[in-house]
Amino acid sequence: MLDHATIRTNDLDGTRTFLEAVLGLKAGYRPDFPFPGYWLYADSSPEVHLIPGNGGSVNRTGETIDHIAFRLSDHDGMRRKLDKLAIPYSRMELPELGEHRLFIRTPTGILLELVFRESDTPHSQSTL
């Protein structure tokens, strides 16, 4: 089970505001580290940690984490929210998995995948 994802960003406040508005995450308790940042919670779990980055461009040619995916509900509601917030997105339909996916970018260019599962299908269970 993945515990959390840490995102380095040169725009801590903007990225926080974006993730709160889009994903409904809420800033909460964070230990007193000697550097700034936020822990963003889904319910009682700190899912995303934000820490300062140097503002370099996102480079996908080397070894790196490509994107972060979130399992959510209400695909149509999320599309309406993204439209209202004027956040561009692309779509992917995976009917064999019973899934809809939306892809968005944070203000600093980090790719987020939003996964919506209609129901359990034979292929929706992990075989790892």
RAGIWO-V790225 format. One record per residue. RES is the residue in one small letter. PHI is phi in degrees with one decimal (999 if undefined). PSI is psi in whole degrees, -180 to 180 (* if undefined). NEAR is the number of other C-alpha atoms within 8 Angstrom. Layout:
res = (RES/RES)
phi = (PHI/PHI)
psi = (PSI/PSI)
near = (NEAR/NEAR)
This chain:
res = (m/l/d/h/a/t/i/r/t/n/d/l/d/g/t/r/t/f/l/e/a/v/l/g/l/k/a/g/y/r/p/d/f/p/f/p/g/y/w/l/y/a/d/s/s/p/e/v/h/l/i/p/g/n/g/g/s/v/n/r/t/g/e/t/i/d/h/i/a/f/r/l/s/d/h/d/g/m/r/r/k/l/d/k/l/a/i/p/y/s/r/m/e/l/p/e/l/g/e/h/r/l/f/i/r/t/p/t/g/i/l/l/e/l/v/f/r/e/s/d/t/p/h/s/q/s/t/l)
phi = (999/-73.5/-83.4/-165.8/-119.2/-110.3/-113.7/-89.2/-148.3/-87.2/-131.2/-57.2/-69.0/-64.9/-68.0/-58.7/-59.3/-61.2/-68.3/-66.7/-68.5/-83.8/-99.6/74.0/-71.1/-128.9/-65.9/-146.5/-51.2/-142.8/-56.0/-81.1/-72.3/-81.2/-144.3/-72.7/160.1/-139.8/-110.1/-105.4/-105.1/-112.3/58.5/-103.0/-111.5/-77.1/-80.0/-127.9/-107.1/-112.3/-135.3/-64.7/-119.6/-92.6/82.8/-70.2/-70.7/-76.9/-112.3/-101.1/-88.7/-100.9/-71.8/-164.4/-80.0/-76.9/-162.0/-118.9/-114.1/-122.3/-87.0/-129.1/-123.1/69.3/-54.3/-65.4/-63.1/-67.4/-62.0/-62.9/-62.5/-62.6/-62.6/-62.9/-83.3/58.1/-98.5/-67.5/-149.5/-117.3/-120.1/-140.5/-107.0/-125.6/-60.7/-66.5/-103.8/66.2/-125.8/-115.7/-131.4/-120.7/-119.1/-133.5/-123.2/-68.4/-57.0/-100.9/100.2/-76.0/-81.6/-118.8/-110.4/-109.0/-108.3/-125.3/-101.6/-70.2/-165.8/-69.4/-120.1/-55.2/-96.7/-85.6/-95.5/-67.5/-112.5/-71.2)
psi = (132/131/-49/168/140/130/126/131/146/3/74/-50/-41/-41/-40/-51/-42/-49/-33/-45/-42/-48/-7/16/154/134/139/-161/138/132/160/72/158/20/156/165/-178/150/124/128/144/113/-121/11/126/94/-37/129/134/130/160/141/174/1/12/162/155/119/116/13/-23/-173/124/166/127/-44/170/135/142/132/121/177/165/66/-49/-40/-39/-40/-41/-42/-46/-41/-45/-38/-1/40/117/149/158/161/151/129/130/77/-30/-20/-6/37/148/142/140/141/128/167/143/169/-24/8/5/133/128/137/128/117/130/118/126/-47/168/131/166/-28/3/-7/136/143/16/*)
near = (2/4/5/8/9/8/8/8/13/9/8/12/6/8/12/12/8/10/11/11/8/8/6/8/10/8/10/9/5/7/4/4/6/4/6/7/9/12/13/14/13/10/4/5/6/11/11/11/13/14/13/12/8/6/6/5/4/6/5/7/4/5/5/5/5/6/8/9/8/8/8/9/6/7/9/6/7/8/8/8/9/12/9/7/6/6/8/7/9/7/8/7/7/9/7/7/11/12/12/14/12/11/11/12/10/11/8/9/7/9/11/12/12/12/12/12/12/7/5/10/9/6/8/8/7/5/3/2)
